[in-house]
Amino acid sequence: MDVATVVTSAAIGAVAAAAINMVGQTLERRSRRKELLLAKAVELAMERVRFAFEVAKASGQSASLVDPGITCAGYYKWLRHLLDHGELPTDAVHKK
């Protein structure tokens, strides 16, 4: 076998392995980001429930709560938009 063929094959194999590794890292980072966003959205939704309960308890009034799953989905959407675009979506900003 020719030395040039062996070296070329090794170089192509190294480049292919590096490319596959980079794709794998990118996919892993993307899934970790989504997982972290979901975890933070769940935390925000649960904190909102806790806060509403504390306010209702302190004021002696009743409070109606939205399902935490729906609130979590909204927070997830807002956080994703914030990371992707650097600002909250227009439906997250309350108009005065």
C-alpha positions in Angstrom: 0.0 0.0 0.0 1.1 3.5 -0.8 2.0 5.8 2.1 0.1 8.6 0.6 -3.1 6.5 0.4 -2.7 5.5 4.1 -2.1 9.1 5.2 -5.0 10.4 3.1 -7.4 7.7 4.5 -6.3 8.6 8.0 -6.9 12.3 7.4 -10.3 11.8 5.9 -11.3 9.5 8.8 -10.1 12.2 11.3 -12.1 14.9 9.5 -15.2 12.7 9.3 -14.9 11.8 13.0 -14.5 15.5 14.0 -17.5 16.5 11.9 -19.7 13.8 13.5 -18.4 14.8 16.9 -19.3 18.5 16.3 -22.8 17.5 15.1 -23.3 15.4 18.2 -22.2 18.2 20.5 -24.5 20.7 18.8 -27.5 18.4 19.2 -26.6 17.7 22.8 -26.3 21.5 23.6 -29.6 22.1 21.9 -31.3 19.4 24.0 -29.7 20.6 27.2 -30.9 24.2 26.5 -34.4 23.0 26.0 -34.2 20.9 29.2 -33.0 23.9 31.2 -35.7 26.1 29.7 -38.3 23.6 30.7 -37.0 23.3 34.2 -36.9 27.0 34.7 -40.4 27.3 33.2 -41.7 24.8 35.7 -40.0 26.7 38.6 -41.6 30.0 37.4 -45.0 28.4 37.2 -44.7 26.8 40.6 -43.4 30.1 42.1 -46.4 31.9 40.6 -48.8 29.5 42.2 -47.0 29.8 45.6 -47.0 33.6 45.3 -50.7 33.8 44.4 -51.5 31.5 47.4 -49.5 33.7 49.7 -51.2 36.9 48.5 -54.6 35.3 48.8 -53.7 34.0 52.3 -52.4 37.4 53.4 -55.3 39.4 52.0 -58.0 36.9 53.2 -59.4 36.8 49.7 -59.9 33.9 47.4 -57.7 33.5 44.3 -58.4 31.7 41.0 -55.4 30.0 39.5 -54.6 28.9 36.0 -53.5 25.4 35.6 -49.7 25.3 36.3 -49.2 23.2 33.1 -50.6 26.0 31.0 -48.6 28.6 32.8 -45.5 26.5 32.4 -46.1 26.2 28.7 -46.4 30.0 28.4 -43.2 30.6 30.4 -41.4 28.1 28.2 -42.5 29.8 25.1 -41.5 33.2 26.5 -38.1 32.0 27.6 -37.3 30.4 24.3 -38.3 33.6 22.5 -36.1 35.6 24.9 -33.1 33.4 24.2 -33.6 33.3 20.5 -34.5 37.0 19.9 -33.1 38.8 23.0 -36.5 40.1 24.0 -39.9 38.8 25.3 -42.6 38.2 22.7 -45.2 40.9 22.3 -47.9 38.8 24.0 -45.7 38.6 27.2 -45.5 42.4 27.6 -48.5 44.0 29.3 -49.7 47.2 27.7 -50.6 50.1 30.0 
